[in-house]
Amino acid sequence: MLLTLKQFSEKYPWPSVTGLRNWYFRSQKHRHLAPLKKCFKKVGARVLVDDVEFFNAVSVLNDDGGEE
């Protein structure tokens, strides 16, 4: 389900809105964070996050260390 960053942080205790925003911007610039890029969607000025894809991406990053 697509959620705003604020809705995501209200639903899940981790990560914070600031942490999500940081990961969004870092995933746009760094190739090793490519799995995270799939879970963020930009609609106008708003950034949305798919909660299922987010936790899948975190799992992938933990499994392979984010290496390609």
ZABAVO-192236 format. One record per atom (N, C-alpha, C): residue in one letter; residue number from 1; x, y, z; chain; atom name. Coordinates in nm, 2 decimals. Example, Ala and Ser with C-alpha at 12.3 -4.5 7.8 and 13.67 -1.06 7.14 Angstrom:
// ZABAVO-192236
<atom 'a', 1, <1.32, -0.57, 0.78>, 'A', 'N'>,
<atom 'a', 1, <1.23, -0.45, 0.78>, 'A', 'CA'>,
<atom 'a', 1, <1.32, -0.33, 0.78>, 'A', 'C'>,
<atom 's', 2, <1.28, -0.22, 0.71>, 'A', 'N'>,
<atom 's', 2, <1.37, -0.11, 0.71>, 'A', 'CA'>,
<atom 's', 2, <1.29, 0.00, 0.79>, 'A', 'C'>,
//
This chain:
// ZABAVO-192236
<atom 'm', 1, <0.08, -0.12, 0.00>, 'A', 'N'>,
<atom 'm', 1, <0.00, 0.00, 0.00>, 'A', 'CA'>,
<atom 'm', 1, <0.09, 0.12, 0.00>, 'A', 'C'>,
<atom 'l', 2, <0.05, 0.22, -0.08>, 'A', 'N'>,
<atom 'l', 2, <0.13, 0.35, -0.08>, 'A', 'CA'>,
<atom 'l', 2, <0.09, 0.44, 0.03>, 'A', 'C'>,
<atom 'l', 3, <0.19, 0.48, 0.11>, 'A', 'N'>,
<atom 'l', 3, <0.16, 0.57, 0.22>, 'A', 'CA'>,
<atom 'l', 3, <0.25, 0.69, 0.21>, 'A', 'C'>,
<atom 't', 4, <0.21, 0.81, 0.26>, 'A', 'N'>,
<atom 't', 4, <0.30, 0.92, 0.27>, 'A', 'CA'>,
<atom 't', 4, <0.40, 0.88, 0.38>, 'A', 'C'>,
<atom 'l', 5, <0.51, 0.96, 0.38>, 'A', 'N'>,
<atom 'l', 5, <0.61, 0.93, 0.48>, 'A', 'CA'>,
<atom 'l', 5, <0.56, 0.94, 0.62>, 'A', 'C'>,
<atom 'k', 6, <0.47, 1.04, 0.64>, 'A', 'N'>,
<atom 'k', 6, <0.42, 1.06, 0.78>, 'A', 'CA'>,
<atom 'k', 6, <0.33, 0.94, 0.81>, 'A', 'C'>,
<atom 'q', 7, <0.24, 0.90, 0.72>, 'A', 'N'>,
<atom 'q', 7, <0.15, 0.78, 0.75>, 'A', 'CA'>,
<atom 'q', 7, <0.24, 0.66, 0.78>, 'A', 'C'>,
<atom 'f', 8, <0.35, 0.64, 0.70>, 'A', 'N'>,
<atom 'f', 8, <0.43, 0.52, 0.72>, 'A', 'CA'>,
<atom 'f', 8, <0.49, 0.52, 0.86>, 'A', 'C'>,
<atom 's', 9, <0.54, 0.64, 0.91>, 'A', 'N'>,
<atom 's', 9, <0.60, 0.65, 1.04>, 'A', 'CA'>,
<atom 's', 9, <0.50, 0.63, 1.15>, 'A', 'C'>,
<atom 'e', 10, <0.37, 0.67, 1.12>, 'A', 'N'>,
<atom 'e', 10, <0.27, 0.65, 1.22>, 'A', 'CA'>,
<atom 'e', 10, <0.23, 0.50, 1.23>, 'A', 'C'>,
<atom 'k', 11, <0.24, 0.43, 1.12>, 'A', 'N'>,
<atom 'k', 11, <0.20, 0.29, 1.12>, 'A', 'CA'>,
<atom 'k', 11, <0.31, 0.20, 1.17>, 'A', 'C'>,
<atom 'y', 12, <0.44, 0.23, 1.15>, 'A', 'N'>,
<atom 'y', 12, <0.55, 0.15, 1.19>, 'A', 'CA'>,
<atom 'y', 12, <0.65, 0.24, 1.28>, 'A', 'C'>,
<atom 'p', 13, <0.70, 0.18, 1.38>, 'A', 'N'>,
<atom 'p', 13, <0.79, 0.26, 1.47>, 'A', 'CA'>,
<atom 'p', 13, <0.92, 0.29, 1.41>, 'A', 'C'>,
<atom 'w', 14, <0.96, 0.22, 1.31>, 'A', 'N'>,
<atom 'w', 14, <1.09, 0.24, 1.25>, 'A', 'CA'>,
<atom 'w', 14, <1.07, 0.24, 1.10>, 'A', 'C'>,
<atom 'p', 15, <1.14, 0.32, 1.02>, 'A', 'N'>,
<atom 'p', 15, <1.22, 0.43, 1.05>, 'A', 'CA'>,
<atom 'p', 15, <1.14, 0.56, 1.07>, 'A', 'C'>,
<atom 's', 16, <1.20, 0.67, 1.11>, 'A', 'N'>,
<atom 's', 16, <1.13, 0.79, 1.13>, 'A', 'CA'>,
<atom 's', 16, <1.11, 0.86, 0.99>, 'A', 'C'>,
<atom 'v', 17, <1.03, 0.97, 0.99>, 'A', 'N'>,
<atom 'v', 17, <1.01, 1.04, 0.86>, 'A', 'CA'>,
<atom 'v', 17, <1.14, 1.09, 0.81>, 'A', 'C'>,
<atom 't', 18, <1.23, 1.14, 0.90>, 'A', 'N'>,
<atom 't', 18, <1.36, 1.19, 0.86>, 'A', 'CA'>,
<atom 't', 18, <1.44, 1.08, 0.80>, 'A', 'C'>,
<atom 'g', 19, <1.44, 0.97, 0.86>, 'A', 'N'>,
<atom 'g', 19, <1.52, 0.85, 0.81>, 'A', 'CA'>,
<atom 'g', 19, <1.47, 0.81, 0.67>, 'A', 'C'>,
<atom 'l', 20, <1.33, 0.80, 0.65>, 'A', 'N'>,
<atom 'l', 20, <1.28, 0.77, 0.52>, 'A', 'CA'>,
<atom 'l', 20, <1.32, 0.87, 0.42>, 'A', 'C'>,
<atom 'r', 21, <1.31, 1.00, 0.45>, 'A', 'N'>,
<atom 'r', 21, <1.34, 1.10, 0.35>, 'A', 'CA'>,
<atom 'r', 21, <1.49, 1.09, 0.31>, 'A', 'C'>,
<atom 'n', 22, <1.58, 1.06, 0.41>, 'A', 'N'>,
<atom 'n', 22, <1.72, 1.04, 0.39>, 'A', 'CA'>,
<atom 'n', 22, <1.74, 0.92, 0.29>, 'A', 'C'>,
<atom 'w', 23, <1.67, 0.81, 0.32>, 'A', 'N'>,
<atom 'w', 23, <1.69, 0.70, 0.23>, 'A', 'CA'>,
<atom 'w', 23, <1.64, 0.72, 0.09>, 'A', 'C'>,
<atom 'y', 24, <1.53, 0.80, 0.08>, 'A', 'N'>,
<atom 'y', 24, <1.47, 0.83, -0.05>, 'A', 'CA'>,
<atom 'y', 24, <1.58, 0.91, -0.13>, 'A', 'C'>,
<atom 'f', 25, <1.64, 1.01, -0.08>, 'A', 'N'>,
<atom 'f', 25, <1.73, 1.09, -0.15>, 'A', 'CA'>,
<atom 'f', 25, <1.86, 1.01, -0.18>, 'A', 'C'>,
<atom 'r', 26, <1.91, 0.93, -0.08>, 'A', 'N'>,
<atom 'r', 26, <2.03, 0.85, -0.10>, 'A', 'CA'>,
<atom 'r', 26, <2.00, 0.74, -0.21>, 'A', 'C'>,
<atom 's', 27, <1.88, 0.69, -0.21>, 'A', 'N'>,
<atom 's', 27, <1.86, 0.58, -0.31>, 'A', 'CA'>,
<atom 's', 27, <1.86, 0.64, -0.45>, 'A', 'C'>,
<atom 'q', 28, <1.83, 0.77, -0.47>, 'A', 'N'>,
<atom 'q', 28, <1.84, 0.83, -0.60>, 'A', 'CA'>,
<atom 'q', 28, <1.98, 0.85, -0.65>, 'A', 'C'>,
<atom 'k', 29, <2.07, 0.85, -0.56>, 'A', 'N'>,
<atom 'k', 29, <2.21, 0.89, -0.60>, 'A', 'CA'>,
<atom 'k', 29, <2.31, 0.77, -0.59>, 'A', 'C'>,
<atom 'h', 30, <2.28, 0.67, -0.51>, 'A', 'N'>,
<atom 'h', 30, <2.38, 0.56, -0.48>, 'A', 'CA'>,
<atom 'h', 30, <2.33, 0.43, -0.54>, 'A', 'C'>,
<atom 'r', 31, <2.41, 0.37, -0.62>, 'A', 'N'>,
<atom 'r', 31, <2.36, 0.24, -0.68>, 'A', 'CA'>,
<atom 'r', 31, <2.35, 0.13, -0.58>, 'A', 'C'>,
<atom 'h', 32, <2.43, 0.13, -0.48>, 'A', 'N'>,
<atom 'h', 32, <2.41, 0.02, -0.38>, 'A', 'CA'>,
<atom 'h', 32, <2.28, 0.02, -0.30>, 'A', 'C'>,
<atom 'l', 33, <2.21, 0.13, -0.31>, 'A', 'N'>,
<atom 'l', 33, <2.08, 0.14, -0.25>, 'A', 'CA'>,
<atom 'l', 33, <1.96, 0.12, -0.35>, 'A', 'C'>,
<atom 'a', 34, <1.99, 0.06, -0.47>, 'A', 'N'>,
<atom 'a', 34, <1.90, 0.05, -0.57>, 'A', 'CA'>,
<atom 'a', 34, <1.77, -0.03, -0.53>, 'A', 'C'>,
<atom 'p', 35, <1.78, -0.13, -0.44>, 'A', 'N'>,
<atom 'p', 35, <1.66, -0.20, -0.40>, 'A', 'CA'>,
<atom 'p', 35, <1.56, -0.10, -0.33>, 'A', 'C'>,
<atom 'l', 36, <1.61, 0.00, -0.27>, 'A', 'N'>,
<atom 'l', 36, <1.52, 0.10, -0.20>, 'A', 'CA'>,
<atom 'l', 36, <1.45, 0.19, -0.30>, 'A', 'C'>,
<atom 'k', 37, <1.51, 0.21, -0.42>, 'A', 'N'>,
<atom 'k', 37, <1.45, 0.30, -0.52>, 'A', 'CA'>,
<atom 'k', 37, <1.31, 0.25, -0.56>, 'A', 'C'>,
<atom 'k', 38, <1.29, 0.12, -0.57>, 'A', 'N'>,
<atom 'k', 38, <1.16, 0.06, -0.61>, 'A', 'CA'>,
<atom 'k', 38, <1.05, 0.09, -0.51>, 'A', 'C'>,
<atom 'c', 39, <1.08, 0.12, -0.39>, 'A', 'N'>,
<atom 'c', 39, <0.97, 0.13, -0.29>, 'A', 'CA'>,
<atom 'c', 39, <0.92, 0.28, -0.28>, 'A', 'C'>,
<atom 'f', 40, <0.99, 0.37, -0.33>, 'A', 'N'>,
<atom 'f', 40, <0.95, 0.51, -0.33>, 'A', 'CA'>,
<atom 'f', 40, <0.89, 0.56, -0.46>, 'A', 'C'>,
<atom 'k', 41, <0.78, 0.63, -0.45>, 'A', 'N'>,
<atom 'k', 41, <0.72, 0.69, -0.57>, 'A', 'CA'>,
<atom 'k', 41, <0.70, 0.84, -0.55>, 'A', 'C'>,
<atom 'k', 42, <0.74, 0.92, -0.65>, 'A', 'N'>,
<atom 'k', 42, <0.72, 1.06, -0.63>, 'A', 'CA'>,
<atom 'k', 42, <0.60, 1.10, -0.71>, 'A', 'C'>,
<atom 'v', 43, <0.51, 1.17, -0.65>, 'A', 'N'>,
<atom 'v', 43, <0.39, 1.22, -0.72>, 'A', 'CA'>,
<atom 'v', 43, <0.38, 1.37, -0.69>, 'A', 'C'>,
<atom 'g', 44, <0.42, 1.45, -0.79>, 'A', 'N'>,
<atom 'g', 44, <0.43, 1.59, -0.77>, 'A', 'CA'>,
<atom 'g', 44, <0.54, 1.62, -0.68>, 'A', 'C'>,
<atom 'a', 45, <0.51, 1.69, -0.57>, 'A', 'N'>,
<atom 'a', 45, <0.61, 1.72, -0.47>, 'A', 'CA'>,
<atom 'a', 45, <0.61, 1.62, -0.35>, 'A', 'C'>,
<atom 'r', 46, <0.51, 1.53, -0.36>, 'A', 'N'>,
<atom 'r', 46, <0.50, 1.43, -0.25>, 'A', 'CA'>,
<atom 'r', 46, <0.57, 1.30, -0.28>, 'A', 'C'>,
<atom 'v', 47, <0.63, 1.25, -0.17>, 'A', 'N'>,
<atom 'v', 47, <0.70, 1.12, -0.18>, 'A', 'CA'>,
<atom 'v', 47, <0.61, 1.02, -0.11>, 'A', 'C'>,
<atom 'l', 48, <0.58, 0.91, -0.18>, 'A', 'N'>,
<atom 'l', 48, <0.51, 0.80, -0.12>, 'A', 'CA'>,
<atom 'l', 48, <0.60, 0.68, -0.11>, 'A', 'C'>,
<atom 'v', 49, <0.57, 0.59, -0.01>, 'A', 'N'>,
<atom 'v', 49, <0.65, 0.47, 0.01>, 'A', 'CA'>,
<atom 'v', 49, <0.55, 0.35, 0.01>, 'A', 'C'>,
<atom 'd', 50, <0.59, 0.25, -0.06>, 'A', 'N'>,
<atom 'd', 50, <0.52, 0.12, -0.05>, 'A', 'CA'>,
<atom 'd', 50, <0.57, 0.04, 0.06>, 'A', 'C'>,
<atom 'd', 51, <0.49, 0.02, 0.17>, 'A', 'N'>,
<atom 'd', 51, <0.54, -0.05, 0.29>, 'A', 'CA'>,
<atom 'd', 51, <0.59, -0.19, 0.26>, 'A', 'C'>,
<atom 'v', 52, <0.52, -0.27, 0.18>, 'A', 'N'>,
<atom 'v', 52, <0.57, -0.41, 0.15>, 'A', 'CA'>,
<atom 'v', 52, <0.70, -0.40, 0.08>, 'A', 'C'>,
<atom 'e', 53, <0.71, -0.32, -0.02>, 'A', 'N'>,
<atom 'e', 53, <0.83, -0.31, -0.10>, 'A', 'CA'>,
<atom 'e', 53, <0.95, -0.26, -0.02>, 'A', 'C'>,
<atom 'f', 54, <0.92, -0.17, 0.08>, 'A', 'N'>,
<atom 'f', 54, <1.02, -0.11, 0.16>, 'A', 'CA'>,
<atom 'f', 54, <1.09, -0.22, 0.25>, 'A', 'C'>,
<atom 'f', 55, <1.01, -0.31, 0.31>, 'A', 'N'>,
<atom 'f', 55, <1.06, -0.41, 0.40>, 'A', 'CA'>,
<atom 'f', 55, <1.13, -0.52, 0.31>, 'A', 'C'>,
<atom 'n', 56, <1.08, -0.54, 0.19>, 'A', 'N'>,
<atom 'n', 56, <1.15, -0.64, 0.10>, 'A', 'CA'>,
<atom 'n', 56, <1.29, -0.58, 0.06>, 'A', 'C'>,
<atom 'a', 57, <1.29, -0.45, 0.04>, 'A', 'N'>,
<atom 'a', 57, <1.42, -0.39, 0.00>, 'A', 'CA'>,
<atom 'a', 57, <1.52, -0.40, 0.12>, 'A', 'C'>,
<atom 'v', 58, <1.47, -0.37, 0.24>, 'A', 'N'>,
<atom 'v', 58, <1.56, -0.38, 0.35>, 'A', 'CA'>,
<atom 'v', 58, <1.61, -0.52, 0.37>, 'A', 'C'>,
<atom 's', 59, <1.53, -0.62, 0.35>, 'A', 'N'>,
<atom 's', 59, <1.57, -0.76, 0.36>, 'A', 'CA'>,
<atom 's', 59, <1.67, -0.79, 0.25>, 'A', 'C'>,
<atom 'v', 60, <1.66, -0.74, 0.13>, 'A', 'N'>,
<atom 'v', 60, <1.76, -0.76, 0.02>, 'A', 'CA'>,
<atom 'v', 60, <1.89, -0.70, 0.06>, 'A', 'C'>,
<atom 'l', 61, <1.88, -0.58, 0.11>, 'A', 'N'>,
<atom 'l', 61, <2.01, -0.51, 0.15>, 'A', 'CA'>,
<atom 'l', 61, <2.08, -0.58, 0.27>, 'A', 'C'>,
<atom 'n', 62, <2.00, -0.64, 0.36>, 'A', 'N'>,
<atom 'n', 62, <2.06, -0.71, 0.47>, 'A', 'CA'>,
<atom 'n', 62, <2.12, -0.85, 0.42>, 'A', 'C'>,
<atom 'd', 63, <2.06, -0.91, 0.32>, 'A', 'N'>,
<atom 'd', 63, <2.10, -1.04, 0.27>, 'A', 'CA'>,
<atom 'd', 63, <2.23, -1.03, 0.19>, 'A', 'C'>,
<atom 'd', 64, <2.24, -0.93, 0.11>, 'A', 'N'>,
<atom 'd', 64, <2.36, -0.92, 0.02>, 'A', 'CA'>,
<atom 'd', 64, <2.45, -0.80, 0.05>, 'A', 'C'>,
<atom 'g', 65, <2.41, -0.72, 0.15>, 'A', 'N'>,
<atom 'g', 65, <2.50, -0.61, 0.19>, 'A', 'CA'>,
<atom 'g', 65, <2.48, -0.49, 0.09>, 'A', 'C'>,
<atom 'g', 66, <2.38, -0.50, 0.00>, 'A', 'N'>,
<atom 'g', 66, <2.36, -0.39, -0.10>, 'A', 'CA'>,
<atom 'g', 66, <2.46, -0.40, -0.21>, 'A', 'C'>,
<atom 'e', 67, <2.54, -0.50, -0.22>, 'A', 'N'>,
<atom 'e', 67, <2.63, -0.51, -0.33>, 'A', 'CA'>,
<atom 'e', 67, <2.57, -0.56, -0.46>, 'A', 'C'>,
<atom 'e', 68, <2.61, -0.51, -0.57>, 'A', 'N'>,
<atom 'e', 68, <2.56, -0.56, -0.70>, 'A', 'CA'>,
<atom 'e', 68, <2.65, -0.65, -0.77>, 'A', 'C'>,
//
